[in-house]
Every structure is written in structure tokens, then in C-alpha cells.
């Protein structure tokens, strides 16, 4: 059992996981506003339509699980803030880019309307607010649940922690994200139930599918980094 402060150590793979986490977060948020997918499948009468980011966003939770499980809540919190900053900078960039005048030939085959419909959503107030709020609540709750349950279970049954924390985190994320998007006009309210249900089912299903791989990666990282943090007696503050 290891309870030391990870902030005083240099790790071989932490920066790689941080980069992968941030990349998944940014790309999935761009894809969320770019396309709504409908597989023509319904559950209890609700169409299982989902935004494009649903296919990739769960990977950020998997990386979040790995970060908290191996390096502890404090290291995970730092990476969550790095992802938050990366998402905010991306949104500001797309906003600024949308304000610049378009070249005449580009206006002919694409134009500002196409930009605003696909990429402009990433810089719209509603989608940015939804993404940041959903991400903040979901990722921190996921990290806290996994960290607390690890201590309670004395490090056993990792699959219970990864799945259980995802059930909580993804529920908050999906509800907050879709609610704000609908309230600000990014999505219509007619899509609310469909998007929340489908997002939650798909994200949790992907987490469950990848759980065996998550357990293997955690075990290998603990061995490679010679660390296995237990967050005993810490304050679960987001700052």
C-alpha cells in the first residue's frame, strides 16, 4: 500500500496518459456538435440516437479510472484540470476562427453556415458550457467514487470500482450535458430523453467492455511505476 504524494515523483507514463486523456476529451467534444447518429434502434419506444462524441468520450473515463487507481486522486485531479484547460482553449480557438472572414472560394463550397453547423457548435456558448459542466461534474465524481471505494475494498475487485464509478460519473455527465445543450438550443428538447438514455447506455457499456483491459493496464502500470496509491485521509476537493 502506498500513500505518498505523487506530485513529488517523476513517472514514466503519466504524461502519456495525460496526453491521451486530453486528446480523447477534445476530439469527442468536437464530434458531439458535428453529428447526431441514429442507428434506427429503439428502447421502450425511445430512439437510441446519440451524438458523435459518445463513441470516443468513454475512453476519457477509462483513462480517468487508470489515473486515479494507479496514481491517486491528486494526480487525477491535476490531469482533469489539464483536460479542462485544453477543452476551454479549443473552444476559444474555434470561436475566434469562426469570426475571421472566409475566403471567397471556400464560401462557395462550404461557407460560414456549414462551419457554424459542424465546428461552430464547439465554440457556441451552450455547447461549451454543457461540455465543461458535464465534464467537471462527471470526471470528479468518477474519480472520488473510485478512490473511496478502493480504500474501502482495500484494493480488491478493481472491476467493481471502474464500473461503479462510471455509472455515477456518466449519469451526471449525460444529464448535465444534454440538459444544458437542450436549454441553450444546441439540441431540441425532443431529443432529450433519447440522447440521455443512449449516451448513458453506450458509455457504460463501453466501460464494461474495456474493463478487463483497464485492469491489465492498471496492473502493468503499478508494476512499471512501482506505485499503488491509496487515498487515505485526503480531502476530496476539486482544487
N, C-alpha and C positions, 0 to 999 in steps of 0.2 A: 504494500500500500504506500502511495506516495502523495504527500500533501504539500510539497514545496511550491513556491511561487514560480510559475513557468516564465514570467516576464524577465527573470534574471538569467535565463538559459538560452542558448542558441540551438535550434533544432534543424535537422537536415531537410525535413519535408513540410514543415509548417507553411513556408512561403508558397510552395507548390499548391497545397490545399487551399490557401487563401486566394491565389490567382484563379483556380478552378471554380471556387465558390462564387467569386465576384463575376466571372465570365458567365456562369450559368444564370446568375441573377439578372444581369444586364440584358443578355440575349433573350431570356424568357419574357422580360417586361416589354421589349420591343415587339416580340411576336404576339403578345397579348392584344396590342392595339392593331396589329396588322391583319389578322384573320380570325374569323369565327368558324369553327369546324362543326359540321353536322353529319354524323355517321348514319342518320336515319334509323336510330335505335331509341326506344322509349322505355322508361321505367315508371310504373304506376301512372302512365299517361303523361309523364313529363319527358319531353325530348332531351336526349343526352347530347346537347350541343356544348361546345367548350371553346374557350379562346386558345390561340396557338401556343401561348406560353405554358399552358398546362402540361404539355408534353416534356418540357425541359425543367420547369421550375422545381419539381420534386427533388431533382438532383441537388439543389442548394440545401434542402433539408437533410439529405443524406450526408453531404459534406459537413453540415452543421452538427449532425449526430457524431460524426467521426472526431470533429474538433473538440466537442465537449467531453466525449468519452475518453479520449486519449490525453488531451492537453488541459482539460478542466474548463470551468465556466469563465474564468477571467480571460483566458486565451480566446475562447469562443466569442466572448463579448467584444473583444478588440476587433476580431475579424468581421463580426456583424456590423460594427460601426464603419469599417473599411468598405464593406459592401454598400452600406447606406450612402456613404460619400460618393462612391462610384456611380450609383444609380442617380443621385442628385446631379452630378456633373454631366452625365449622359443626357439627362432631361434638359438641362440648361443649354447644352450644345445643340440639340435638335430644335429647341425653341429659337435660338439665335440663327441657326441655319434657315429656318422657315421664314424669318424676317428679311433675309437677304433677297435681292431681286433675281429672278430666274432668267437664264439665257433664252433667247427667242426660239431657237430650235428645240430646246428641252421643253419649253412651254407648249410646243406643238404636239409632241408625242407623250408628254407626261403632264407637267403643269402643277401649279400650286394646289389645285383641288386634289389631285392624286397624292401629292406629298402629304397634305393635311389629313387625307383619309387613311393613309397607311402609316407613315412615320410621324406625322404631326401629332398623333394621339399620344406618343411618348412624351411630348412637351406640353400637352394640354393640362390645365390646372387640375381637372378632375382625375385623369389617369395617374398623374404624378402623385397627387395627394392619396389616391387609393393605393397605389403601389407602395409608397413609403409607410403609410399607416398599417396596411395589411402585413407588410414585411416586418416592420418593427414589432408589432404585437405577436405575430406568428413565430418568428425566429427566437425571440427572447423567451416566450412561453415554452417552446420546444426545448430550448437549452436548459431552462430551470427545471422542467419536469424530468428530463433525462438525468441531470446532475443529482437531484434529490433522490430519485429512485435508485440510482447507482449506489449511493451511500446506504439507503435503507436495505437494499438487497445484497450489500457487501460485495458488489461487483459481479454477482451471478446473473444469469438469464439476460444477457445483452439484448436478445431479440425482443424481450418484453419491453425494455426501455426504449428501443428505437421505434417500435410500432406504437407504443402507448404515447410517447411524446409527440409523435407525428399526428396521431388522432386529435390531440389537443391543439397543437400549433396550426395544422392545416385547417381545422374548423374555424378558428379565429381569423386566420388569413383569408380564407374564402369568403366568409361572411362580411368582413370589413371591406375587402377589395371590391366585391361585386356591389355591395350596398352603396359605397361612395361613387362607384362608376355609374350606377343607375341614377343616383340622386343628382349627379352633375351632368347627365345626358350623354355620357360616353356609350353606355348601353341602354336599351329600352327596358322599362320595368317588366315588360312581358317576358324578358329573358332571365329575370332574377332567379326564379326557382330552378330553371334549367341549368344556368351557369353555376350556381352554388352547389347543387347536387352533383353535377358532373365533375366539377373541379375537385370536390371533396372525395368522391369515389375514385377517380382516376389517380389523384395524388397519393391517397392512402394505399391504393392497390399497387402502384409503382414502388412505394416504400416497402411494402410487404415482399414484393418480388425480389427487390435488391437486398433484403435483409441478410441473407446468407453471405453475399459478397461484402456487405458492410461489416459483418462480424469478422470475416477473414482479414479485411484491410485493417481493422482496429487491432487485431491480434498481432499482425506483422509490424504495424507502426509502433505499438508498445514495445515490442522486442527490439526494433531498429533504433528507436529513440531512447530506450531504457527509461521509460516514464509511464506511469499509470496514475493519473491524478484523481484523488478523492476530495471533493469539495466539502470538507468538514469545518463547520464553524464560520463559513463565509457569509457575507451579506449579498443577497441576490438583487443588487442594484444595477440598473441599465447603464449607469455612468461610474 
